[in-house]
Amino acid sequence: MRIDVVTIFPGYTEPLGLSLVGKAVRDGRLDLRVHDLRDWTEDRHRTVDDTPVGGGAGMVMRPDVWGAALDDLVTADSHVLLPSPAGRVLDQSLVEALAAEPHLVIACGRYEGIDARVAEHYAQAARLTEVSLGDYVVNGGEVAALAIVEAVARLLPGVVGNPQSLVEESHADGLLEYPVYTRPPVWRGREVPAVLLSGHHGQIARWRRDQALRRTAARRPDLLARLDPATLDEADRAALADLDGADGLVDPSG
């Protein structure tokens, strides 16, 4: 996979050279390229923004500069991602879809955003998705770019050493992950649950599944509402029967 990130602050993406993403780049599993948007400017001040048409606070990023950059980077296989508070919220299902793409181009806006005609044009000329990290505003798209690259890269084959980690983590099956523990078995008077020390793999798997269901019901009942009840077995239903977060999803009577 190739990912191009376009920004006026290339240094913001330096953390992507660390840990698993950095290793994926060095191993050739991910072709990550970071570009300075100012390289596509034509004036001596390298101007990327201008005042809003119609008045208003702040500055707006120019469509001619963005157009020049994206024209050079976007191909028939590209999917352009535009971080925006008005976009689709980034979730695991979107990440999985993006990880299957051959080429992503992430356009990091700043100030009051990118001239709206850029999104309109590339939504028709190529493929474009506006993506939001959530219902809040940050200073620019670079934060979202870091999150997108990190989330997508770890799903690429060979990036995560133990593929089972991807199966068991939060949101992989629509649930939050169960609580995890390591040594020592007792810390500040708090003990690791006995079942995890039992060596009984079936009981451990059941305990983890129950904990995932209970944690999701308590913290993110909206996720439970999206589950297909047909995917729940009798033990799942028993684990959920007493939880308020499962109301309407599970019939305690079976």
Salt bridges, closest charged atoms under 4 A:
ASP4 OD2 - ARG2 NE 2.57
ASP4 OD1 - HIS35 NE2 2.53
ASP4 OD2 - HIS103 NE2 2.62
ASP27 OD2 - LYS23 NZ 2.78
ASP31 OD2 - ARG33 NH2 2.73
ASP39 OD1 - ARG46 NH2 2.81
ASP50 OD2 - ARG62 NH1 3.59
ASP64 OD2 - ARG62 NH2 2.71
ASP91 OD1 - ARG88 NH2 3.79
GLU101 OE2 - HIS79 ND1 3.04
GLU101 OE1 - ARG127 NH2 2.78
ASP115 OD2 - ARG117 NH2 2.73
GLU142 OE1 - ARG110 NH2 2.90
GLU169 OE2 - ARG154 NH1 2.68
ASP173 OD2 - ARG209 NH1 3.39
ASP210 OD1 - ARG206 NH2 2.75
ASP222 OD2 - ARG220 NH2 2.87
ASP222 OD2 - ARG226 NH2 3.41
ASP233 OD1 - ARG206 NH1 3.59
ASP236 OD1 - ARG206 NH2 2.58
ASP236 OD1 - ARG209 NE 3.10
